[in-house]
Amino acid sequence: MTTPPKHLQPEIEAKIDALLSQMTLLEKVGQLTQLGASIVGGFDFTAFMENPDPELLKDIQRDFHEDWIKEGAVGSYLGVQGADEINRLQKIAIEESRLGIPLIFGLDVIHGYRTIFPIPLAEACSWEPELARQTAEIAAREAAAAGLHWTFAPMVDIARDARWGRIAEGSGEDPFLGSAFAAARVRGFQGDNLADPQHLAACAKHYIGYGGALAGRDYNTVEMALQTLYEIYLPPFAAAVEAGVATFMSAFNDLNGVPTTANRFTLTDILRGQLGFRGFVVSDSNSIGELVTHGYAADRKDAGQKALQAGVDMDMVTESYRWGIPELVETGELPLEVVDEAVRRVLRVKFLLGLFDHPYRSDAKMESATQLRADHLEIAREAARRAIVLLKNEQGILPLKENIQKIAVIGPLADSAFDMLGSWSFTGSYKNAVTILAGIKAATEAEVLYASGCETNAQQPEDFSAAWEIANQADVVVAVMGESARMSGEAASRLELGLPGNQEALLKALKATGKPLVVILSNGRPLAVPWVAQNADALLETWQLGLQAGPAVADVLFGAYNPSGKLAATFPYAVGQTPIYYNHPNTGRPAGDFWFTSKYIDGPVTPLYPFGFGLSYTTFAYADLDVEVDAAKITIRANVTNTGGLSGEEVVQLYLADPVASRVRPVKELKGFQKILLAPGETRKVTFELTHSSLGFYDAELRYVVEPGQFKVWMGPNSAEGLESEFWISRELLLG
Ligand code: NOJ
């Protein structure tokens, strides 16, 4: 087994020494340079965005600067696809460059390569990291078969603000849940052995604080206490290091005034010094060049120097290292050792990937045999149905009963294959996606009527008559509403969090028919939809579920699968509440009836749906919470019973609070979860064990401390409900 980069291997370090001693400065800088191909010829991107037919991508003419490969002046490519093309470029590096150092090829394989899985936020709602490990492993298998070595995933940014479109790409708002998913995805992408040609090097991104963008606007300023950085934003990155992640990506944002792409404190002191990371850091796309725009560097050369000295080893597409570093070294402004150390880190990952021995890790035959395999699609369906969160189910209207004869499926997202894929799915094709309408039709003998009803985001009033007509004929209306794929992801922040365009107006018209109304949401972020929550008879959050969206939704709708997802991010009641998250600190005036409290005068302070919330077709009861404290650990137990008539899974959640501390602490924090399957009537004792050190926090001097005293504990079905107890930890106990 190849040990992950956290631990050095002397034989690899010796090989790196030998190479370094032969390399010219240009060759060294080449290893730190990642190019994206420049597009030549007249490819019409606007037309492609309007009709995203993957066939059109074949027409792109690219220039890879092959002369750079021969000179040894490039070490990596971003965005090259296909085993043949990758092998062709690799061959130039191996056979025509002086030292024959292999190139590393990276791409954004975020939630699948050809087999597109649910968006990461959706997967997190399964609360099953093992499932995410499996989908990452399949993504790696397909992408590696297509010649790739490296994915720019997982995205492990904590996101507490639903306006930020990139909330779709991560695991939501919680550091504990986020860490579990970060580690699982790293393991899935990388496997046990980076040299295994069925896996990829992973990349924890975007380091760091990117999700804290002010006002939820992408790329925006980030200001936060360092304690918040350590307690909330850092843990998933630390978990990725712990899981052996090979690379990191620095971010676009500044953090308290210092861009994260030139931040020595975060990139070197924390990442290398405190977390012990031994892989390499790549910048985000042009984030080195943007140091100039930030007003942190004077020009591209200055930017390159600042990024490299801070700890960014590889420059993604700015070419700042290539054009600035040699001169800086020659004039003595930059020590050669800084360059050598960065080259060492890049070469280390190339050695761990086995690229020196096996530079061609796949071929076209293996590539085509590996894509969209039946077993991959099966997992895609499983992952998709487990990502669905049941938010409301009045009178048990779901699952739909067998006596239903006519179903009106209405809504702009009901038959939209492209939108099922979500953002970062350009390697897949919507042509392979099964829409929700198709899924429903395939799963029922009832007559299925369909009208789109409105566009996703129309700016003018629309005619709802076709939808109205079929709704009136049907026994039940299933309305599929939400966001198009392009409304979340990078650079897709929103001002409003309601249903876009005329969708809510259409829902109101459908409600007026008096027919039972089942609303299926498909979107990339939490939405503020109080009218829907109040008026729908049933509400299913299905996110963007990938290729198998249709079958997965149908499984839940008709009861082949009992929904088990729980929200990984809080749903605000109104956009004005954002950022809203369950683990907020205490205030001196918590919201209450008294006027002078922390509340709004025009709406609730509580969310529409809290973090961790999700229903099932069965019901669960919690009883007998019991806490035991000893010198080694705290043991918390409760009995969970399936009190309904169907077998079902419950995500049992454990929360903790430290009510009196030397710093104001969150009202509660997730400290554990277990997903259990219970037959009707079955009771299970669920046990959590916590170490004393898991009760700590960063004090005013940034020291991690556990303070003795009282702690509160909850075990329950979500962050707002559950059995409550307390326990005490004495100073003597902590001192052992
Ligand atoms: C910019 C994005 O921020 C990042 O997530 C991605 O990996 C790079 N572009 C490369 O595509």
Residues whose N, C-alpha, C, O or C-beta is under 5 A from the ligand:
A	BS01	NOJ	D108 F152 D284 S285
